[in-house]
Amino acid sequence: MIKNYEEQYLDLCKKILDEGEYTEDRTGTGTYSIFGAMMKHDMSLGFPLLTTKKVNLGLVAGELLLFMSGKTDLPTLRKYQNKPEGAHTIWSDDYEKYWDTKDELLGKGNDLQCEREHETGGRLYGQQWRSFYACGSDGYPKRHDQITTLIKNIKDVAKGNMYQSRRLIVNSWNAYDHTVGEKKVSALSACHDSFQCIVREGKLHLRFSCRSNDVFLGNPYNFSSYALLLHILAKLTGLEVGELLYFGTDVHLYSNHIEQIKEQLSREPRVLPKLVLPEFNNLEELLQLTGKDFVLEGYDPHPFIKAPQAS
């Protein structure tokens, strides 16, 4: 019998509890980690949102819309997540550290003051997706929109032009921005570093990779986000949704999430919900929506389980 995402996820959590090696990490929290994990979910089994604890799809969708807009500022994130002005977000702590560290490294100046004022986080997912720094054919630097190129190439492959069929890739990882440039030009290095699409017999499949994955808080968010992205890309290109494939490299549970994951493992999974997409015909119309426009049918989860976020 084919297991759905949640069943595989719970198996992965058990594996980390049983076999995870304790490792120190950049946050100072400590993790129990394994090297390498894979999960594949057939979207016909339902939308992969956990039922053993509640996950807010509106927040997931709002963050994804931010990425697809190409923006990296907190006011835009709050708008997409239907949060009030000044509300705390999952990015707020990392942004504060970015501004403080940049202040120490580079000194106060107009650029930093502007970033604080407009609450921007530098060259994160949105900018990498929509404005990736590249070198043009003329030898001069230019910005490359990976998302519009991806949509065009998926449509071409669906029509039978196979030239780009194994090249439908979007990179979130930037070799400079997310190594020596972290906290100088980017608030945080990309954790989910790339994704790739494959077209087969009228269906769109998607693979995403995580160089580092917080299994309790991050993975459920990431998996549902890329599931939603798969639905969106399929709608924009006239294809059906297929399978979602996840690869993780450093796959870990933080040491202060152990009791929470044990509580979650004690709960019985329920039927996965169905996603109802709002109406949109192109990227511009999509970006006029907010998280609350994405609806689930039949979502009956167990209650939230609170846990501290390591940042």
ChimeraX attribute file (.defattr): number of C-alpha atoms within 10 A of each C-alpha:
attribute: neighborCount
match mode: 1-to-1
recipient: residues
	/A:1	3
	/A:2	10
	/A:3	13
	/A:4	19
	/A:5	27
	/A:6	21
	/A:7	13
	/A:8	16
	/A:9	19
	/A:10	17
	/A:11	13
	/A:12	19
	/A:13	22
	/A:14	15
	/A:15	13
	/A:16	20
	/A:17	18
	/A:18	10
	/A:19	12
	/A:20	18
	/A:21	14
	/A:22	15
	/A:23	15
	/A:24	14
	/A:25	10
	/A:26	8
	/A:27	11
	/A:28	10
	/A:29	14
	/A:30	17
	/A:31	23
	/A:32	21
	/A:33	26
	/A:34	21
	/A:35	13
	/A:36	14
	/A:37	13
	/A:38	14
	/A:39	19
	/A:40	17
	/A:41	22
	/A:42	18
	/A:43	20
	/A:44	11
	/A:45	16
	/A:46	15
	/A:47	24
	/A:48	24
	/A:49	27
	/A:50	27
	/A:51	22
	/A:52	22
	/A:53	21
	/A:54	15
	/A:55	20
	/A:56	14
	/A:57	21
	/A:58	19
	/A:59	23
	/A:60	22
	/A:61	25
	/A:62	27
	/A:63	27
	/A:64	23
	/A:65	25
	/A:66	24
	/A:67	20
	/A:68	22
	/A:69	20
	/A:70	20
	/A:71	24
	/A:72	24
	/A:73	20
	/A:74	23
	/A:75	19
	/A:76	21
	/A:77	23
	/A:78	22
	/A:79	17
	/A:80	25
	/A:81	23
	/A:82	15
	/A:83	16
	/A:84	10
	/A:85	11
	/A:86	11
	/A:87	10
	/A:88	12
	/A:89	17
	/A:90	13
	/A:91	17
	/A:92	16
	/A:93	14
	/A:94	18
	/A:95	24
	/A:96	15
	/A:97	15
	/A:98	25
	/A:99	24
	/A:100	16
	/A:101	16
	/A:102	19
	/A:103	16
	/A:104	10
	/A:105	11
	/A:106	10
	/A:107	10
	/A:108	13
	/A:109	9
	/A:110	8
	/A:111	9
	/A:112	20
	/A:113	13
	/A:114	11
	/A:115	16
	/A:116	17
	/A:117	9
	/A:118	14
	/A:119	20
	/A:120	22
	/A:121	25
	/A:122	24
	/A:123	28
	/A:124	26
	/A:125	29
	/A:126	23
	/A:127	23
	/A:128	26
	/A:129	25
	/A:130	22
	/A:131	18
	/A:132	22
	/A:133	16
	/A:134	12
	/A:135	12
	/A:136	11
	/A:137	8
	/A:138	7
	/A:139	8
	/A:140	8
	/A:141	11
	/A:142	14
	/A:143	14
	/A:144	18
	/A:145	17
	/A:146	20
	/A:147	23
	/A:148	14
	/A:149	14
	/A:150	19
	/A:151	17
	/A:152	13
	/A:153	20
	/A:154	28
	/A:155	17
	/A:156	16
	/A:157	18
	/A:158	20
	/A:159	10
	/A:160	10
	/A:161	12
	/A:162	14
	/A:163	10
	/A:164	14
	/A:165	18
	/A:166	12
	/A:167	14
	/A:168	21
	/A:169	20
	/A:170	21
	/A:171	16
	/A:172	24
	/A:173	21
	/A:174	18
	/A:175	10
	/A:176	12
	/A:177	21
	/A:178	21
	/A:179	15
	/A:180	12
	/A:181	17
	/A:182	20
	/A:183	24
	/A:184	22
	/A:185	17
	/A:186	26
	/A:187	27
	/A:188	24
	/A:189	23
	/A:190	23
	/A:191	19
	/A:192	22
	/A:193	17
	/A:194	18
	/A:195	18
	/A:196	17
	/A:197	22
	/A:198	20
	/A:199	22
	/A:200	14
	/A:201	9
	/A:202	14
	/A:203	15
	/A:204	24
	/A:205	24
	/A:206	24
	/A:207	20
	/A:208	21
	/A:209	19
	/A:210	22
	/A:211	17
	/A:212	20
	/A:213	21
	/A:214	23
	/A:215	22
	/A:216	21
	/A:217	20
	/A:218	16
	/A:219	20
	/A:220	20
	/A:221	22
	/A:222	22
	/A:223	22
	/A:224	21
	/A:225	22
	/A:226	22
	/A:227	26
	/A:228	21
	/A:229	17
	/A:230	23
	/A:231	23
	/A:232	19
	/A:233	23
	/A:234	22
	/A:235	18
	/A:236	18
	/A:237	18
	/A:238	14
	/A:239	21
	/A:240	18
	/A:241	22
	/A:242	22
	/A:243	18
	/A:244	23
	/A:245	21
	/A:246	21
	/A:247	18
	/A:248	23
	/A:249	16
	/A:250	16
	/A:251	25
	/A:252	29
	/A:253	24
	/A:254	24
	/A:255	15
	/A:256	15
	/A:257	19
	/A:258	17
	/A:259	11
	/A:260	13
	/A:261	21
	/A:262	13
	/A:263	12
	/A:264	21
	/A:265	16
	/A:266	9
	/A:267	12
	/A:268	10
	/A:269	17
	/A:270	14
	/A:271	16
	/A:272	22
	/A:273	20
	/A:274	18
	/A:275	20
	/A:276	13
	/A:277	14
	/A:278	13
	/A:279	12
	/A:280	15
	/A:281	11
	/A:282	14
	/A:283	16
	/A:284	10
	/A:285	10
	/A:286	17
	/A:287	15
	/A:288	11
	/A:289	18
	/A:290	22
	/A:291	21
	/A:292	16
	/A:293	15
	/A:294	18
	/A:295	16
	/A:296	17
	/A:297	11
	/A:298	11
	/A:299	18
	/A:300	16
	/A:301	19
	/A:302	17
	/A:303	12
	/A:304	13
	/A:305	15
	/A:306	10
	/A:307	15
	/A:308	9
	/A:309	16
	/A:310	15
	/A:311	14
